[in-house]
Amino acid sequence: MGEPVSAILAARGVTRSFGPIEVLHGVDFDLRPGEVHALIGENGAGKSTMMKILAGYLAPTTGDLLLDGEPVRFTDQRDAEQAGIIMIHQEFNLALPLTIEENMFLGRERRKGPFLDQKAMRAEAKGLLARLDCHIDPRVRVKDISVPNRQMVEIARAIGRNARVLIMDEPTAVLTNRETDILLEQIDRLRAQGTAILYTSHKLDEIARMADRVTVLRDGTHITTRAAQGFTEHAMAEAMVGRELSDLFPEKPVPRDEVVLEVQNLTVPGKVRDASFTLRRGEVLGFAGLVGAGRTELMEGIVGLRPATGRVSVHGHPLKPGSVLAARQAGLVYLTEDRKDKGLLLGKNLVENLTLLALDRFGTLSIDKAAEAAALDRAIDEFDIRVNDKEMVAGSLSGGNQQKLLLAKTMLAEPGIVIIDEPTRGIDIGTKQQIYEFIAALARAGKSVIVVSSELPEVIGLASRVVVMGRGFIAGELTGDKITEDAILRRAMGVADEKASA
């Protein structure tokens, strides 16, 4: 059966091996003009490998790529870009010391005679960003802008290249709902112009909302390709994990009366003002709010990562301010939202990452390598960390398995209070379910957990009590059946009325 004329780019029987390990097994996939084709699957399913093959970053081990129906071999990503195939990476591909406009035109600078045409590049950069409702100065260095704005720069740069095929890897993982809506509008515009779009996301509501077709990969194998219409989020999730997903969230643990953490009038200069709250033993306490509300900065102030004034007490004892070591010795630990830059050493192997917070448990003058290896074996088993090789570096793990490694690393220090910031960002639904169960199990065992999340269903599904932040202060608190999306958003935006108060 011949290749349909309508396909711009297609893979036929593609496999890919890394050493002796085959990670893609004879996958077929195609991209048609004017269509959004979603590629979904759990972390480690082979999505990123498939995308990199289509975009020229990797070559298939066996099988064929077809461009406009003809066999093609890309020597590298530049070769693919020459053919009109552009990929927006989940991990930003920007030069941080350069300005926005320099990044957007890197390697394809506009010239006026022998000189760079700065005026034309600036005007074009402004126009592309304006299409995304992103009004930042193109002369600003990328290192000085927020993570969501960096994503917008990546997207604007790709749009400006007039791609025939646009491959988008988790483009909304760091975007607000409003920014996501703007991006999806741009995708609709590109689709109407005839661009073929490959879209991956763990947010299945996005897939249901904007995809034309959906392909599911599981463990490197093609499971199904079907029209998105009628393919429910629940059915997608079950196709991804290969099992029934009846209850995504576990039963909420019942907290005890004992207060284990008390925060009084904590102020983080320029970020948080006079925040006060308590945490009880066995409680899962949620922190919700819009991006920029100060949730992360508050948590960093509590554990000593940011200068702060006010009082933090653990089990009734005041915590030395500004000391991460004092917090850890008191049994208080923080899992950062930025696992790649701040949470893990991606170039180091698994055992070095795992034991870093608890090195004193593995020797003083020298490290007990056998004990470290045993600890890694236990972590792999207890946290279901899926590894091909125990000597592999942390950066080679999928996102979900990196998050499990970060959890294992933190729990090896045996804390009593755990703050988890964005526990499932960029993680597939099967791994989410595992992490939710792990959080509930911690609370049932008498640990206390604070969950900071931008996903309202996550906060509502996990927490027995939710603190809402808005513009740097605590805007309200909700318990029981008062914990709803509407109530959280009203407080976060400062429009809650007295009748709606908890």
NORHUGI-V144818 format. One record per residue. N is the residue number from 1. RES is the residue in one letter. PSI is psi in degrees with one decimal (none if undefined). OMEGA is omega as a letter, one per 20 degrees, with the letter a starting at -180 (999 if undefined). Layout:
# NORHUGI-V144818
[[N RES PSI OMEGA] [N RES PSI OMEGA]]
This chain:
# NORHUGI-V144818
[[1 M 124.9 a] [2 G 164.3 r] [3 E 129.9 r] [4 P 137.2 a] [5 V -28.5 a] [6 S -16.8 a] [7 A 126.3 r] [8 I -48.6 a] [9 L 135.5 a] [10 A 152.0 r] [11 A 136.8 r] [12 R 114.8 r] [13 G 35.3 a] [14 V 129.5 r] [15 T 159.8 r] [16 R 129.4 r] [17 S 145.3 r] [18 F 104.6 a] [19 G -133.9 a] [20 P -3.6 a] [21 I 120.4 r] [22 E 123.6 a] [23 V -16.6 r] [24 L 134.0 a] [25 H 88.1 r] [26 G 53.6 a] [27 V 135.2 r] [28 D 139.6 a] [29 F 142.5 r] [30 D 155.5 a] [31 L 124.9 a] [32 R 150.3 a] [33 P 141.3 r] [34 G 26.3 a] [35 E 141.5 r] [36 V 114.0 a] [37 H 110.6 a] [38 A 137.6 r] [39 L 114.9 a] [40 I 160.7 r] [41 G 166.3 r] [42 E 163.9 r] [43 N 132.9 a] [44 G 3.8 a] [45 A -18.1 r] [46 G 6.3 a] [47 K -50.8 a] [48 S -40.0 r] [49 T -43.6 r] [50 M -44.2 a] [51 M -41.6 a] [52 K -32.5 r] [53 I -45.8 a] [54 L -30.7 a] [55 A 5.3 r] [56 G 3.3 r] [57 Y -28.4 r] [58 L 151.4 r] [59 A 144.0 r] [60 P 146.4 r] [61 T -47.7 r] [62 T 167.5 a] [63 G 179.5 a] [64 D 149.1 r] [65 L 139.3 r] [66 L 128.9 r] [67 L 118.2 a] [68 D 37.8 r] [69 G -5.6 a] [70 E 141.0 r] [71 P 140.4 a] [72 V 148.5 r] [73 R 116.5 r] [74 F 129.9 r] [75 T -33.6 r] [76 D -174.3 a] [77 Q -28.7 r] [78 R -37.8 r] [79 D -43.7 r] [80 A -39.4 r] [81 E -35.7 r] [82 Q -28.6 r] [83 A 3.2 r] [84 G 20.1 a] [85 I 114.4 a] [86 I 136.4 r] [87 M 131.5 r] [88 I 115.3 a] [89 H 150.6 r] [90 Q -42.0 r] [91 E 122.2 a] [92 F 141.3 a] [93 N 52.9 a] [94 L 150.0 r] [95 A 105.0 a] [96 L -37.0 a] [97 P -15.8 a] [98 L 160.9 r] [99 T 169.8 r] [100 I -48.1 a] [101 E -35.6 r] [102 E -39.8 r] [103 N -41.3 a] [104 M -25.0 a] [105 F 15.8 a] [106 L 121.3 r] [107 G -5.5 r] [108 R 45.9 a] [109 E 144.2 r] [110 R 139.2 a] [111 R 151.6 r] [112 K 94.6 a] [113 G -133.3 a] [114 P -4.8 a] [115 F 155.1 r] [116 L 137.1 r] [117 D 80.0 a] [118 Q -38.7 a] [119 K -44.8 a] [120 A -42.0 a] [121 M -40.0 a] [122 R -44.2 a] [123 A -40.9 a] [124 E -40.8 r] [125 A -43.9 r] [126 K -43.3 a] [127 G -42.1 a] [128 L -41.1 r] [129 L -36.4 r] [130 A -32.7 r] [131 R -27.2 r] [132 L 11.6 a] [133 D 36.3 a] [134 C 102.4 a] [135 H 73.1 r] [136 I 152.6 a] [137 D 121.7 a] [138 P -13.3 a] [139 R -8.1 a] [140 V 143.1 r] [141 R 144.0 a] [142 V -34.2 a] [143 K -16.9 a] [144 D 7.5 r] [145 I 163.1 a] [146 S 164.1 r] [147 V -45.9 r] [148 P -37.9 r] [149 N -31.8 r] [150 R -39.3 r] [151 Q -40.3 r] [152 M -36.9 r] [153 V -43.2 r] [154 E -45.3 a] [155 I -43.7 r] [156 A -41.4 r] [157 R -42.5 a] [158 A -42.5 r] [159 I -37.1 a] [160 G -9.6 a] [161 R 4.5 r] [162 N 53.5 a] [163 A 141.1 r] [164 R -37.3 r] [165 V 125.7 r] [166 L 120.3 a] [167 I 120.2 a] [168 M 114.7 a] [169 D 104.9 r] [170 E 54.0 a] [171 P -21.5 a] [172 T 8.5 a] [173 A -32.2 a] [174 V 11.2 a] [175 L 151.4 r] [176 T 170.3 r] [177 N -40.8 a] [178 R -44.9 r] [179 E -37.1 r] [180 T -43.7 r] [181 D -41.9 r] [182 I -42.5 r] [183 L -43.8 a] [184 L -32.2 r] [185 E -41.0 r] [186 Q -36.7 r] [187 I -40.7 r] [188 D -40.9 r] [189 R -43.8 r] [190 L -40.3 r] [191 R -43.6 a] [192 A -26.0 r] [193 Q -2.9 r] [194 G 6.4 r] [195 T 138.7 r] [196 A 129.1 a] [197 I 125.2 r] [198 L 125.4 a] [199 Y 124.4 r] [200 T 141.6 r] [201 S 146.8 r] [202 H -4.9 r] [203 K 93.9 a] [204 L -22.4 r] [205 D -34.7 r] [206 E -43.2 a] [207 I -48.1 a] [208 A -32.1 a] [209 R -35.3 a] [210 M -5.8 a] [211 A 149.8 r] [212 D -44.0 r] [213 R 157.4 a] [214 V 130.7 r] [215 T 133.9 r] [216 V 127.7 r] [217 L 143.2 r] [218 R 121.6 a] [219 D 42.5 r] [220 G 6.7 a] [221 T 139.5 r] [222 H 121.7 a] [223 I -49.0 a] [224 T 152.4 r] [225 T 126.2 a] [226 R 164.6 r] [227 A 142.0 a] [228 A -31.1 a] [229 Q 124.7 a] [230 G -7.2 r] [231 F 94.7 a] [232 T 160.1 r] [233 E -40.4 a] [234 H -43.7 r] [235 A -38.3 r] [236 M -48.3 a] [237 A -43.4 a] [238 E -34.2 r] [239 A -35.6 a] [240 M -45.4 a] [241 V -15.6 r] [242 G 23.9 r] [243 R 167.2 r] [244 E 132.3 r] [245 L 78.2 a] [246 S -50.5 a] [247 D 109.6 a] [248 L -39.4 a] [249 F 136.7 r] [250 P 168.9 r] [251 E 138.3 a] [252 K 129.4 r] [253 P 152.4 r] [254 V 117.1 a] [255 P 156.2 r] [256 R 176.8 a] [257 D -26.9 a] [258 E 127.0 r] [259 V 124.2 a] [260 V -22.6 r] [261 L 130.0 r] [262 E 124.1 r] [263 V 125.2 a] [264 Q 119.4 r] [265 N 44.5 a] [266 L 128.7 r] [267 T 126.3 r] [268 V 110.7 a] [269 P 126.1 r] [270 G -5.2 a] [271 K -45.4 a] [272 V 140.9 a] [273 R 123.8 r] [274 D 53.8 a] [275 A 130.5 r] [276 S 134.5 r] [277 F 167.6 r] [278 T 160.8 r] [279 L 133.3 a] [280 R 161.6 r] [281 R 135.8 r] [282 G 14.6 a] [283 E 143.5 r] [284 V 109.2 a] [285 L 123.7 a] [286 G 144.6 r] [287 F 119.5 a] [288 A 166.0 r] [289 G 166.4 r] [290 L 161.0 r] [291 V 132.9 a] [292 G 3.8 a] [293 A -17.8 r] [294 G 10.7 a] [295 R -51.6 a] [296 T -42.5 a] [297 E -36.6 r] [298 L -46.8 a] [299 M -39.2 r] [300 E -33.8 r] [301 G -38.4 a] [302 I -43.5 a] [303 V 3.7 r] [304 G 10.1 r] [305 L -15.2 r] [306 R 147.6 r] [307 P 136.7 a] [308 A 152.6 r] [309 T 161.4 a] [310 G -163.7 a] [311 R 131.5 r] [312 V 125.1 r] [313 S 135.4 r] [314 V 119.3 a] [315 H 37.6 r] [316 G -4.4 a] [317 H 127.7 a] [318 P 140.9 r] [319 L 134.6 r] [320 K 123.0 a] [321 P 146.8 r] [322 G 20.0 a] [323 S 108.2 r] [324 V -37.6 a] [325 L -42.5 r] [326 A -39.5 r] [327 A -45.9 a] [328 R -39.9 r] [329 Q -26.6 r] [330 A -1.1 r] [331 G 21.0 a] [332 L 120.1 a] [333 V 158.3 a] [334 Y 125.9 r] [335 L 112.7 a] [336 T 153.1 r] [337 E -20.4 a] [338 D 77.0 a] [339 R -27.3 a] [340 K -40.0 a] [341 D -30.5 a] [342 K -21.7 a] [343 G -37.8 a] [344 L 154.9 r] [345 L 95.8 a] [346 L -25.7 a] [347 G -3.7 a] [348 K 160.5 a] [349 N 176.8 a] [350 L -43.5 a] [351 V -35.6 r] [352 E -38.3 r] [353 N -44.1 a] [354 L -45.2 a] [355 T 2.4 a] [356 L -41.6 a] [357 L -14.8 a] [358 A 36.1 a] [359 L -32.1 a] [360 D -18.7 r] [361 R -9.4 a] [362 F 22.6 r] [363 G 162.7 r] [364 T -64.6 a] [365 L -34.4 r] [366 S 156.1 a] [367 I 133.5 r] [368 D 95.2 a] [369 K -36.1 r] [370 A -40.2 r] [371 A -38.6 r] [372 E -44.5 a] [373 A -39.5 r] [374 A -39.4 r] [375 A -38.9 r] [376 L -42.0 r] [377 D -43.1 r] [378 R -42.1 a] [379 A -43.0 r] [380 I -38.9 a] [381 D -48.8 a] [382 E -35.7 a] [383 F 4.9 r] [384 D 48.7 r] [385 I 118.8 a] [386 R 112.0 a] [387 V 146.1 r] [388 N -29.0 a] [389 D 127.4 a] [390 K -15.7 r] [391 E -1.7 a] [392 M 157.0 r] [393 V 155.0 a] [394 A -31.5 a] [395 G -15.5 r] [396 S -8.8 r] [397 L 153.4 r] [398 S 164.9 a] [399 G -43.3 r] [400 G -39.2 r] [401 N -29.4 r] [402 Q -41.4 r] [403 Q -38.7 r] [404 K -38.8 r] [405 L -40.1 r] [406 L -39.5 r] [407 L -44.8 a] [408 A -42.0 r] [409 K -44.4 a] [410 T -43.6 a] [411 M -19.1 r] [412 L -24.0 r] [413 A -0.8 r] [414 E 55.8 r] [415 P 161.0 r] [416 G -24.4 a] [417 I 126.4 a] [418 V 124.8 r] [419 I 121.0 a] [420 I 114.3 a] [421 D 120.2 a] [422 E 67.0 a] [423 P -23.8 a] [424 T 23.5 r] [425 R 126.9 r] [426 G 25.2 a] [427 I 142.2 a] [428 D 165.7 a] [429 I -32.8 r] [430 G -42.5 r] [431 T -35.2 r] [432 K -46.8 a] [433 Q -41.4 r] [434 Q -44.4 a] [435 I -37.8 r] [436 Y -42.9 r] [437 E -38.3 r] [438 F -43.3 r] [439 I -45.3 r] [440 A -38.6 r] [441 A -38.3 r] [442 L -47.1 a] [443 A -40.7 r] [444 R -28.6 a] [445 A 3.3 r] [446 G -0.1 r] [447 K 164.1 r] [448 S 136.9 a] [449 V 131.7 r] [450 I 125.9 r] [451 V 117.3 r] [452 V 121.5 a] [453 S 142.5 r] [454 S -8.0 r] [455 E 106.6 a] [456 L -40.7 r] [457 P -31.8 r] [458 E -48.3 r] [459 V -45.1 a] [460 I -39.1 a] [461 G -23.7 a] [462 L -38.6 a] [463 A 142.8 r] [464 S -13.6 r] [465 R 140.8 a] [466 V 127.7 r] [467 V 128.6 a] [468 V 131.4 r] [469 M 148.3 r] [470 G 124.4 r] [471 R 41.3 r] [472 G 4.9 r] [473 F 163.6 r] [474 I 119.0 a] [475 A -8.0 r] [476 G 172.4 a] [477 E 139.8 a] [478 L 144.6 r] [479 T 160.2 r] [480 G -135.8 a] [481 D -1.2 r] [482 K -10.0 a] [483 I 95.5 r] [484 T 160.8 r] [485 E -43.2 a] [486 D -45.4 a] [487 A -39.6 r] [488 I -47.8 a] [489 L -38.6 r] [490 R -44.5 r] [491 R -41.5 a] [492 A -32.6 a] [493 M -0.2 r] [494 G 27.6 a] [495 V 14.3 r] [496 A 136.6 r] [497 D 173.5 a] [498 E -35.5 a] [499 K -32.3 a] [500 A -5.7 a] [501 S 150.4 a] [502 A none 999]]
